[in-house]
Amino acid sequence: MSQLSLFFRSVVKSLLLFLLLNFVAVSVTNAQSATEGAALFKQKCTSCHALNQKVVGPALKGVNDRHPEAFLLKWIKNSQALIASGDPAAKKLFEENNKVAMTPFPELTDDNIKSILAYIKEEGDKPAAPAGGAAAANGEAGAAAQEGVSDVMLGGLVLVIIIALFVVVVLGRVSKNLDRLLLKKQGIEVEEEVAEENASVKFKRLLKNKKFVFFVIILVVIFLGSAGWMGMWNTGVHTGYQPVQPIKFSHQLHAGINKIDCQYCHTGAYSSKNASIPSLNVCMNCHDYVTASDKYNGQISPEIQKIYTALDYNPDTRQYGTNQKPIEWVRIHNLPDFAYFNHSQHVKVAGIRCQKCHGPIQTMEEVYQYSPLTMKWCINCHKATEVNHKGNAYYDKLIAAHDKIKKGEKITAAVLGGTECGKCHY
């Protein structure tokens, strides 16, 4: 083979390598920027923040313009430490937000935070979403964020394949033509190739090209390996799970608009392992009078009527019948049997808000599983959450017990909570 042909083949190989490396670099950049930021924003931020409206914290649209990046990196990692250091900007921001301290996120790296900021800037620059897209405007784009990663990767991979095949075909043709011209110049007769009109013949010749076949096999292995890995990694993770419930209960109406406290209905969250689903008599505390008939031409709301039907209740006579039956709610948040979670330990002892795990529940028309509920997710939260032991009866008892041990006094298992039901019955 001539030196010219070898040169063009080396050019093709170098170009393919460059395209592949460029694809990897672009993919990594995208993953560390807005796309990764969308997933991190959903996981870390949306329980307290939205992009275009105030939730617990301020709206984050334009935060990149309001504060320097160096300040935001420190503030997001540990705002309390930054305030304690006397930073004037931190103190001002703390006072502007009614002196509510932001949860620290020491597990986030600088790149993680920059990705979140990139996502906020990208989404903030977009026009406001219509009313039907309020959930996306609030940063609740869990499934969309995941699909965004797949679309970027798939689109980039397809583009690289098309460019690579085009370059291989074009440079291959150029190489053959230059070889033929060079041989003719040297006085060597070269037979002209007969154009093959049959597509099947061309396809068979392509299948005999070992380099092409190897390239296709590599792509198939990478695709199947990635799909298999993601499939196994997400086994048992039900983020976004939203079953159809027997009654279309709106948390947005009750917890959001009407400001009903979560624990008015879910009384167990403060005192037991389970948050508990309220019995229908709790619903009747309000809906014995509230029928929403003004929205249904004087008729009782169909959803409220389901409560009356289950209780065999006559709203005209205000009498209950004997043919009562429970509402069969569908459980949304399911943990494996080997995982123990106690609501009261988190809500009462740790003082954690419901939104920390359940997301912006006050904006959900229908409830869905907001967090992944994986072990990694729980551990990351435990690493970042500070224990406030001051004035906490639970820790006061532990400290008192430890003081007795130091003094050599006798203590029993009951002192350390050994008589609590949840120690055995879970």
C-alpha positions in Angstrom: 0.0 0.0 0.0 1.3 3.4 -0.9 2.5 6.0 1.7 -0.4 8.2 0.7 -3.0 5.6 1.6 -1.3 4.9 4.9 -1.3 8.7 5.6 -5.1 9.0 5.0 -5.8 5.9 7.1 -3.8 7.4 10.0 -5.8 10.6 9.5 -9.1 8.7 9.7 -8.0 6.9 12.9 -6.9 10.1 14.5 -10.1 11.8 13.6 -12.2 9.0 15.0 -10.2 9.1 18.2 -10.7 12.8 18.4 -14.4 12.5 17.9 -14.8 9.8 20.5 -12.7 11.8 23.0 -14.7 14.9 22.2 -18.0 13.0 22.7 -16.7 11.8 26.1 -15.7 15.3 27.1 -19.0 16.8 26.1 -20.9 14.0 27.9 -18.9 14.5 31.1 -19.4 18.3 30.8 -23.1 17.9 30.4 -23.3 15.5 33.3 -21.5 17.9 35.5 -23.5 20.9 34.4 -27.2 21.5 33.9 -28.3 17.9 33.6 -26.5 16.7 36.7 -27.6 19.9 38.4 -31.3 19.0 37.6 -31.0 15.7 39.5 -29.1 17.3 42.4 -31.6 20.2 42.6 -34.5 17.7 42.8 -32.8 15.7 45.5 -31.3 18.5 47.6 -33.2 21.7 47.0 -36.9 21.3 46.1 -38.0 20.6 49.7 -37.3 24.2 50.5 -36.8 26.1 47.2 -38.5 26.6 43.9 -37.1 28.5 40.9 -39.9 31.1 40.4 -41.6 31.3 43.7 -40.9 31.4 47.4 -41.5 28.1 49.3 -39.6 27.8 52.6 -36.6 29.6 51.2 -36.5 32.3 48.5 -37.0 31.7 44.8 -33.7 30.8 43.3 -34.1 32.3 39.8 -31.3 34.8 39.3 -29.3 33.6 42.3 -26.2 33.4 40.1 -26.5 37.2 39.4 -27.3 38.1 43.0 -24.3 36.5 44.6 -20.7 35.6 43.6 -20.0 31.9 42.9 -17.4 31.8 45.7 -19.9 32.9 48.2 -22.6 30.5 47.0 -20.1 27.6 47.3 -19.5 28.4 50.9 -23.1 29.2 51.7 -24.5 26.0 50.3 -21.9 23.8 52.0 -22.4 25.3 55.4 -24.4 28.5 55.7 -24.4 28.4 59.5 -20.6 28.4 59.6 -20.4 31.3 57.2 -22.9 33.3 59.3 -20.9 32.5 62.4 -17.7 33.7 60.8 -19.2 37.2 60.6 -19.5 37.4 56.8 -21.6 40.5 56.1 -23.3 39.1 53.0 -24.2 35.9 54.9 -25.6 37.8 57.9 -27.7 40.0 55.6 -29.1 37.0 53.7 -29.8 35.2 57.0 -31.8 38.2 58.2 -33.7 38.6 54.9 -35.0 35.1 55.3 -36.4 35.6 58.7 -33.3 34.1 60.4 -34.1 30.6 59.1 -30.9 28.7 58.8 -30.3 26.7 55.6 -29.6 23.0 55.9 -25.8 22.4 55.3 -24.7 20.1 52.5 -21.1 19.2 53.2 -21.3 16.2 51.0 -21.6 18.3 47.9 -18.4 19.0 46.0 -17.7 22.3 44.3 -18.5 20.7 41.0 -21.8 19.4 42.3 -22.8 22.9 43.5 -21.6 24.5 40.2 -23.8 21.9 38.4 -26.8 23.0 40.5 -26.1 26.7 39.8 -25.8 25.9 36.0 -29.2 24.2 36.1 -30.7 27.2 38.0 -29.3 29.6 35.4 -30.4 27.5 32.5 -33.9 27.0 33.8 -34.2 30.6 35.0 -33.4 31.9 31.5 -36.3 30.0 30.1 -39.7 31.7 29.7 -42.2 31.0 32.6 -44.0 27.7 32.3 -47.8 27.8 31.9 -50.1 26.9 34.7 -50.1 23.2 33.8 -46.4 23.1 34.1 -46.1 24.5 37.6 -44.5 21.3 38.8 -41.7 21.6 36.4 -41.2 25.3 37.4 -40.9 24.2 41.0 -38.0 22.0 40.1 -40.0 18.8 40.3 -38.6 17.3 37.2 -37.4 14.0 38.5 -38.3 11.8 35.5 -37.6 14.6 33.1 -34.1 15.1 34.5 -33.4 11.4 34.1 -34.7 11.4 30.6 -32.6 14.4 29.8 -29.5 12.5 30.6 -30.5 9.7 28.4 -31.4 12.0 25.5 -28.1 13.9 25.7 -26.1 10.6 25.8 -28.2 8.9 23.0 -28.2 12.0 20.8 -24.4 12.5 21.2 -23.7 8.8 20.5 -25.9 8.8 17.3 -24.2 12.0 16.1 -20.7 10.5 16.7 -21.7 7.4 14.8 -23.0 9.3 11.8 -20.0 11.6 11.6 -17.6 8.7 12.0 -19.3 6.6 9.2 -19.4 9.7 7.0 -15.7 10.4 7.5 -14.7 6.8 7.0 -16.7 6.5 3.7 -15.5 9.9 2.3 -11.8 9.5 3.2 -11.9 5.9 2.0 -13.1 7.0 -1.4 -10.5 9.8 -1.5 -7.8 7.3 -0.6 -8.8 4.9 -3.3 -9.0 7.5 -6.0 -5.6 9.0 -5.0 -4.0 5.5 -5.0 -5.5 4.9 -8.5 -4.2 8.2 -9.8 -0.7 7.5 -8.4 -0.5 4.1 -9.9 -1.6 5.5 -13.3 1.1 8.1 -13.1 3.6 5.3 -12.6 2.3 3.6 -15.7 0.5 0.8 -14.0 -2.9 0.1 -15.5 -5.7 -0.1 -12.9 -9.1 -1.7 -13.7 -12.0 0.6 -13.2 -14.5 -0.5 -10.5 -17.9 -1.5 -11.9 -20.7 0.3 -10.1 -22.8 -2.2 -8.2 -26.4 -1.4 -8.4 -27.5 -4.2 -6.1 -27.8 -2.8 -2.5 -27.6 -6.4 -1.0 -24.2 -6.8 -2.6 -22.9 -3.6 -1.0 -24.3 -4.7 2.3 -22.6 -8.0 2.2 -19.3 -6.3 1.3 -19.8 -4.0 4.3 -20.3 -7.0 6.6 -17.0 -8.4 5.4 -15.2 -5.2 6.5 -13.7 -6.4 9.8 -13.1 -2.8 11.1 -16.7 -1.9 10.5 -18.0 -5.0 12.2 -15.7 -4.5 15.2 -16.9 -0.9 15.5 -20.5 -2.0 15.5 -19.9 -4.7 18.1 -18.1 -2.3 20.4 -21.1 0.1 20.2 -23.6 -2.7 20.9 -21.6 -3.9 23.9 -21.4 -0.4 25.3 -25.1 0.2 24.8 -26.2 -3.1 26.3 -23.7 -2.8 29.2 -24.9 0.7 30.1 -28.6 -0.3 29.8 -28.0 -3.4 32.0 -26.0 -1.5 34.6 -28.7 1.2 34.9 -31.4 -1.4 35.0 -29.7 -3.3 37.9 -28.8 -0.1 39.7 -32.4 1.1 39.6 -34.0 -2.2 40.6 -36.4 -1.6 43.5 -36.2 2.2 43.2 -39.6 3.6 42.6 -39.1 7.4 42.4 -42.1 9.0 40.8 -44.4 6.1 41.7 -48.0 7.5 41.6 -50.7 4.9 41.9 -54.4 5.7 41.3 -56.1 6.3 44.6 -59.8 5.5 45.4 -60.3 9.2 46.2 -58.5 12.1 44.4 -57.3 13.7 47.6 -55.4 17.0 46.8 -52.6 17.8 49.1 -52.2 21.1 47.2 -55.7 22.1 48.3 -55.5 20.9 51.9 -51.9 21.4 52.9 -51.0 24.1 50.4 -54.0 26.4 50.0 -55.8 25.7 53.3 -52.6 25.4 55.3 -53.7 22.3 57.2 -50.9 20.9 59.3 -49.6 17.5 58.1 -50.0 16.0 61.6 -53.7 17.0 61.8 -54.3 14.0 59.5 -51.1 12.0 59.9 -51.1 11.9 63.7 -48.8 8.9 64.0 -45.8 10.8 62.5 -45.3 12.6 65.8 -45.8 9.7 68.1 -45.1 6.3 66.4 -43.2 4.5 63.8 -45.9 4.9 61.1 -47.3 8.3 60.0 -50.7 6.5 59.6 -53.5 7.2 57.1 -56.3 9.2 58.8 -59.6 7.4 59.4 -62.7 8.8 57.8 -63.9 10.4 61.0 -61.0 12.8 60.7 -62.2 13.7 57.2 -65.7 14.2 58.5 -64.4 16.8 61.0 -64.5 19.2 58.1 -66.6 17.5 55.4 -69.6 17.1 57.6 -70.1 20.7 56.6 -67.8 21.3 53.6 -69.3 19.7 50.5 -67.9 21.9 47.8 -71.4 22.0 46.3 -70.7 25.5 44.9 -68.4 24.0 42.3 -70.9 21.3 41.3 -74.2 23.2 40.7 -75.4 22.6 44.2 -74.5 18.9 44.2 -72.0 17.3 46.6 -68.5 16.9 45.2 -68.1 13.4 43.8 -64.9 12.8 45.8 -66.6 13.9 49.1 -69.6 11.7 48.2 -67.2 8.7 48.2 -66.5 9.5 51.9 -70.2 9.6 52.6 -70.8 6.3 50.7 -68.0 4.5 52.6 -69.5 5.7 55.9 -73.0 5.1 54.8 -73.7 8.7 55.8 -76.8 10.7 54.8 -75.8 14.4 54.6 -79.5 15.5 54.7 -80.4 13.7 57.9 -76.8 13.6 59.2 -77.2 10.0 60.2 -74.8 7.1 59.8 -76.0 3.7 58.5 -74.7 0.2 59.3 -73.3 -0.6 55.8 -69.9 1.0 56.3 -66.7 0.0 54.6 -63.1 1.3 54.6 -61.4 3.3 51.8 -58.8 1.0 50.3 -55.9 3.5 49.8 -52.9 2.3 47.8 -49.6 2.5 49.7 -47.0 4.8 47.9 -43.9 4.6 50.0 -42.7 1.1 50.5 -39.5 0.1 52.3 -38.0 -3.4 52.2 -38.8 -5.7 55.2 -35.2 -5.5 56.5 -35.3 -1.6 56.6 -36.5 0.0 59.8 -37.8 3.6 59.8 -39.4 5.5 62.7 -41.3 8.6 61.9 -41.4 9.9 65.4 -37.6 9.6 65.8 -37.2 11.9 62.7 -40.2 14.2 63.2 -40.3 14.7 66.9 -36.7 14.0 68.1 -34.8 15.4 65.1 -37.4 18.0 64.1 -37.2 17.2 60.4 -40.0 18.6 58.3 -42.2 16.3 56.1 -40.9 18.0 53.0 -37.3 16.7 53.7 -38.3 13.2 52.5 -41.7 13.7 50.8 -40.7 16.8 48.8 -43.0 19.8 48.3 -46.1 17.9 49.3 -48.0 21.1 49.6 -47.9 21.6 45.8 -48.9 18.0 44.8 -52.3 17.6 43.4 -51.8 13.8 43.7 -49.1 12.4 45.8 -46.2 10.5 44.3 -42.9 9.1 45.7 -40.6 12.0 45.6 -37.3 10.6 47.0 -35.5 7.4 46.0 -35.6 6.0 49.6 -32.3 4.1 48.9 -29.7 3.4 51.5 -27.3 5.8 49.9 -29.9 8.6 50.0 -30.5 7.9 53.7 -26.8 7.8 54.6 -26.1 11.0 52.8 -28.8 12.7 54.8 -27.5 11.3 58.1 -24.0 12.6 57.2 -25.3 16.1 56.6 -27.9 16.5 59.3 -26.7 18.0 62.5 -28.0 16.7 65.8 -29.6 19.4 67.9 -29.4 17.9 71.4 -30.0 21.1 73.4 -33.4 21.0 75.1 -34.2 17.7 73.5 -35.8 15.3 76.1 -34.5 12.2 74.2 -30.9 13.3 74.4 -31.3 14.7 77.9 -32.3 11.2 79.1 -29.2 9.7 77.3 -26.9 12.3 78.9 -28.4 11.7 82.3 -27.9 8.0 81.9 -24.3 8.4 80.8 -23.7 10.6 83.9 -25.0 7.9 86.1 -22.7 5.3 84.4 -19.7 7.6 85.0 -20.7 7.8 88.7 -21.0 4.1 88.9 -24.7 4.1 89.5 -27.0 1.3 88.4 -29.1 1.8 85.4 -31.5 -0.5 83.6 -32.4 -1.1 79.9 -35.6 0.7 80.5 -33.7 3.9 81.2 -32.3 3.7 77.7 -35.7 3.2 76.1 -35.8 -0.5 76.4 -39.6 -0.5 77.1 -40.5 1.3 73.9 -42.8 -0.7 71.7 -40.8 0.0 68.6 -37.7 -1.8 70.0 -39.4 -5.1 69.3 -42.6 -4.6 67.4 -41.7 -3.2 64.0 
